[in-house]
């Protein structure tokens, strides 16, 4: 099988990223709320899910207005912009791109006007058949402004809306056409709709803020608003809010649930509860299993901020080795400051993280992190600890090794760039420069989310995909520059003049 090659991360840090966070809120008819302001607060809480772009669309008595741009939530919005967006219904989005380049055109929500009304859509995930659907739409005269798969999703919903009597029925029918991962919120002139793909790859929950229904990627957004958690949106469920009332239906596609296990390992905020399981406790469970599977004599256990800390606490708790703060994170570096490039990566890591000499000097240190992608950053962190006087450095990873690409919205580099590709643990240990290296077993990873009522997708570790995946990526040819000296008529009917 051929694997899709995802683009390289735009930051020098050795982490994978998840595509997006979504939010929606709807007040009952006649109730006035500042929906844009509420969406802003929620998106702030979901900022960890995407830092490339942000957007909010509001519904003011059937008229939809959208503001979006590249940048953090605080950079895209200010008080003046929010005050100029009245309306009692809104959807919002924060974006990290896994398909489509970083640009304002690719920011969400996508707001459009079609023959039957207005529509705004925000989507988290990745459609594996987006290329096929896009080609079909283009051959029927469809014109795309962006290169992300959300616009394909919008076109499909609109096409189905022309055939049926309601927007929720159109969303339901669309779910039989699209394949892959999607948690989405859809806003029409009178309704707010939320849907989750039949496998439940990406999280989505329901809350109540007074008598206003809200939907969010994670419960931490509900907490930020002071909303009450109601329940999770079930895989394959379509929820409809109309005039303050919530009703739901199932899309009719039956399959085994396959929630992304990496939500618990890294993506989600530790204070979130996803599908019945605490993210914080899941990470501590991972640390517990690491201590059982890979014990080692040491003086202190430290975590790589931030997502490695709960697993480090779990390791320390169940091993009896004291937990300590060994790495200090600089929280005042804007993403725009980080400059990619091999010559600047060493300085970038030191600016973001630094070793606390008093905690590690002369000690045998266990450093716990959530994952290893390329191995470049962890090697530099090991050097920081050794420069600070650590006698030994043992690394423990609260996830299995990354060996396979993801097709469902996780930005994993091509296989050749993965440290674990074609290497043994001993070979990886030598490259990183640690005294010992241990990964969480796949069996343990499947058990860490205590209380979760769904099955898991762990294809990036196991290679076992829950649905058929494409042999190769569908790329937008018109994002590529025209080669110098190329025949402008080359390529048949592709008009690049």
Secondary structure, 3 states (H helix, E strand, C coil): CCCCCCCCCCCCCCCCCECEEEEEEECCCCCCCCHHHHHHHHHHHCHHHCCCEEEEEEEECCEEEEEEEECCHHHHCCHHHHHCCCCCEEEEEEECCCCCCCCHHHCCCEEEEECCEEEEEEEEEEECCHHHHHHHHHHCCCCCCCCCHHHHHHHHHHHHHCCCCCHHHHHHHHCCCCCEEEEEEEECCCEEEEEECCCCCCCCEEEEECCEEEEECCHHHHHHHCCEEEEECCCCEEEEEECCEEEEEECCCCCCCCEECHHHHHHCCCCCEECCEEHHHHHHHHHHHHHHHCCCCCCEEEECCCHHHHHHHHHHHHHCCCECCCEEECCCCCHHHCCCCHHHHHHHHHHHEEECHHHHCCCEEEEEECCCCCCHHHHHHHHHHHHCCCCEEEEEECCCCCCCCCCCCECCCCHHHCCCCCCCHHHHHHHHCCCEEEECCHHHHCCCCCCCCCCEECHHHHCCCCCCCCCCCCCCHHHCCCCCCCCCCCCCCCCCC
